[in-house]
């Protein structure tokens, strides 16, 4: 029985090709791509077809790309508070991952 050959592409909802790989002798392909901007994406695998098999596509899969940057909390305290005119004020700041 023949096995599909050719290539398969991973395509997002805007028809941006994220990855194209050649099928191996078993009809499988594996590859990697770099996650883009943060957001929710819908991707499909698009098979180009060959002389024995028609082109086809997978069911869509939704995935989320999170921001590489983390949120922080910033805490500020002043001492003394309240202060009198002319007092020296110490400001203490703490920045931590949220």
C-alpha positions in Angstrom: 0.0 0.0 0.0 1.5 3.4 -0.9 2.3 5.9 1.8 1.7 9.6 1.4 4.8 11.6 0.5 5.6 15.3 0.0 5.3 18.0 2.7 3.1 19.2 5.4 2.9 22.8 6.7 1.6 24.2 10.0 -0.5 27.2 9.2 -2.1 29.8 11.5 -5.5 31.4 11.2 -4.0 34.2 9.0 -2.5 31.7 6.6 1.0 32.4 8.0 3.2 29.3 7.5 4.8 28.5 10.8 6.6 25.4 9.7 7.0 23.1 6.6 8.5 19.6 6.9 9.0 16.7 4.5 7.1 13.5 5.3 9.3 10.5 6.1 8.8 7.0 4.6 6.0 6.3 7.1 4.1 9.5 6.3 5.2 11.3 9.5 6.9 14.7 10.0 8.2 16.5 13.0 9.6 20.0 13.3 9.8 23.0 15.6 8.9 26.7 15.2 9.3 29.7 17.4 6.3 31.0 19.2 5.3 34.5 18.0 3.7 37.4 19.7 1.6 36.7 22.8 -2.0 35.8 21.9 -4.4 32.9 21.0 -3.7 31.1 17.8 -5.6 28.5 15.8 -3.4 26.3 13.6 -3.9 23.4 11.2 -1.6 21.0 9.4 -1.9 21.3 5.7 -0.8 18.3 3.5 0.1 19.3 0.0 -0.8 16.0 -1.6 1.3 13.9 -4.1 0.7 11.8 -7.2 -1.3 9.2 -5.2 -3.0 11.2 -2.5 -5.1 14.4 -2.5 -4.2 17.4 -0.3 -5.8 17.5 3.1 -5.8 19.3 6.4 -6.1 18.5 10.1 -8.8 19.7 12.5 -7.8 23.1 13.9 -6.0 23.3 17.2 -6.0 26.3 19.5 -2.9 27.2 21.5 -1.9 30.2 23.6 1.4 32.1 23.5 2.1 33.8 26.9 4.3 36.8 27.2 7.9 36.0 28.0 7.9 38.9 30.4 6.3 38.4 33.9 4.2 40.9 35.7 5.6 42.5 38.9 4.3 44.1 42.0 6.0 47.3 43.1 5.6 48.4 46.8 6.7 51.7 48.1 6.9 53.0 51.7 8.1 56.3 53.0 9.4 57.0 56.5 8.4 59.1 58.2 4.9 59.4 56.9 3.5 61.9 57.7 6.6 64.1 57.7 7.3 67.7 58.7 8.7 70.3 56.4 12.5 69.9 56.2 12.5 66.2 57.4 14.7 63.7 55.6 12.4 61.0 54.0 13.6 57.5 53.4 11.9 55.8 50.5 12.0 51.9 50.4 10.9 50.1 47.2 10.4 46.4 46.7 9.9 44.9 43.3 8.9 41.2 43.1 7.4 38.8 40.6 3.7 38.8 40.7 
